[in-house]
Amino acid sequence: MIDNDYIFYKTSDIYFSAYLCALDVQLHTTESEKSNNAMNKKIIFIFKVPAKDLSRLKASYFGGSGTVHALKMVQQLRSLKSMCFT
């Protein structure tokens, strides 16, 4: 989905989500996706990302060249996990 120069990007990868949050990319919302097992649910993180930045952000993270402040990423990861498991 596109909103002017922004894309609403969906991912279930909690580590990539923490990376985006550590770079101050706006977490727009989350969605829950239930699996066959009622105990399990999959969380989808939805980010509002500048369209021009999405390819670069994905390439830097998945290519291993992306850098963020380590403590900030850990804090974001903890926050996302808290959202998922509470």
C-alpha positions in Angstrom: 0.0 0.0 0.0 1.3 3.5 -0.9 0.6 6.8 1.0 2.1 9.6 -1.1 5.9 8.8 -0.8 5.5 6.2 1.8 4.9 2.4 1.7 3.2 0.3 4.3 5.7 -2.5 4.5 4.7 -5.8 6.3 7.1 -8.3 7.9 6.9 -11.0 10.5 10.7 -10.9 11.1 11.1 -9.5 14.6 14.9 -8.9 14.2 14.4 -6.9 11.0 11.6 -5.0 12.7 13.9 -4.2 15.6 16.4 -2.9 13.1 13.9 -0.7 11.5 12.7 0.6 14.8 16.3 1.3 15.9 16.6 3.5 12.7 13.5 5.4 13.8 11.3 4.0 11.0 7.7 4.4 12.1 6.0 1.2 13.3 2.4 1.9 12.1 0.6 -1.0 13.6 0.6 -4.8 14.0 -1.7 -7.6 12.9 -2.2 -11.0 14.3 -2.4 -14.1 12.1 -3.7 -17.2 13.8 -2.3 -20.6 12.8 -3.9 -24.0 12.9 -2.9 -24.4 16.5 -5.0 -22.0 18.7 -2.0 -21.5 21.0 0.2 -20.0 18.2 -0.2 -16.7 16.5 2.0 -14.9 14.1 2.5 -11.2 14.5 2.9 -9.0 11.4 4.6 -5.7 11.9 3.5 -2.9 9.6 5.9 0.0 9.0 5.4 3.3 7.3 8.6 3.5 5.3 9.7 6.2 2.9 9.4 4.6 -0.6 12.8 5.7 -1.6 14.4 4.1 1.4 12.9 0.6 1.5 15.2 -1.1 -1.0 18.3 0.4 0.7 17.1 -0.6 4.2 16.4 -4.1 3.2 19.7 -4.4 1.3 21.8 -3.1 4.1 20.1 -5.4 6.7 20.0 -8.6 4.7 23.4 -7.8 3.2 25.0 -7.4 6.6 26.2 -3.9 6.1 23.5 -2.1 8.1 24.6 -0.5 11.3 22.6 0.7 14.3 23.3 1.5 17.9 23.4 -1.9 19.7 21.7 -0.9 22.8 18.9 0.8 20.9 18.3 -2.4 18.8 18.2 -4.5 22.0 15.7 -2.1 23.6 13.6 -2.2 20.4 13.7 -6.0 20.3 12.6 -6.3 23.9 9.7 -3.8 23.2 8.6 -5.8 20.2 8.8 -9.1 22.1 6.7 -7.5 24.8 4.1 -6.5 22.3 4.0 -10.1 20.9 3.9 -12.0 24.1 1.6 -10.0 26.4 
